[in-house]
Amino acid sequence: MRRSMVLLTAAAIVATMVCARHERKGQQPGSTHEREIVASEAAPAAIGPYSQAVRVGGTLYLSGQIGLDPATGEMVAGGVVPQTRQVLMNARAVLESAGYGPSDVVQSIVFLADMDDYGAVNEIYSEFFPEDAPARAAVQVARLPRDARVEIMMTAVKAVN
């Protein structure tokens, strides 16, 4: 009896260590949902220690995009409308590099430097999501990277076969 308890305790300790190792790798124990870094040369390179997107299983998590021109790395000129258009083109490039599209986006978060830009952003946003738009939040923030007027992050999901 005592030997059985020792073996069960040892097995529990090993199982805990395996689970912890999988969690550190971003995996669920016994699953094939490994983290995959996604990058597109058609979108601006990350300007910090982050990835353009990370795929886990059928879910793609896109980092926030700002209105940087991928060719120059500079903010597009003209204010919130051209920046929003560029943000969404950048996001589309990252989505497509992973085999996703706008219809796979289930949630987005819009960060605005000024909530007065909400209507203008909505107009461009509705061109990107003409129907069945994803769930969304929009918030005004104190400041965005590179003094952008808008930043948008997204989550997209596809069924895994």
BELRA-V594466 format. One line per field, one symbol per residue. ss: DSSP state (H for helix, E for strand, - for the rest). psi: psi as a letter, one per 40 degrees, with the letter a starting at -180 (. if undefined). burial: + if it has 9 or more other ideal C-beta (glycine too) atoms within 8 Angstrom, else -. A space follows every 10 residues. Layout:
ss->???
psi->???
burial->???
//
This chain:
ss->-HHHHHHHHH HHHHHHHHHH HHHH------ ----EEEE-- ---------- --EEEE--EE EEEEE--E-- ----E----H HHHHHHHHHH HHHHHHH--- -HHHEEEEEE EE--HHHHHH HHHHHHHH-- ----EEEEEE ----HHH--E EEEEEEE--- -
psi->dddddddddd dddddddddd ddddefiihe iegihhhhih eeiiihfagi idihhhbehh hhihhifhhd ddeihiiead dddddddddd dddddddefi ideehdiihh hhdheeeddd ddddddddgd ifiiiiihih idiiiffidi hhiihihihh .
burial->---------- -------++- -+----+--- ----+--+++ --++-+---- ++++++--++ ++++++++++ ----++---+ ++++++++-+ ++++++++-+ ---++-++++ +++---++-+ +-++++-++- ---+-+-+-- ---+---+++ ++++++++-- -
//
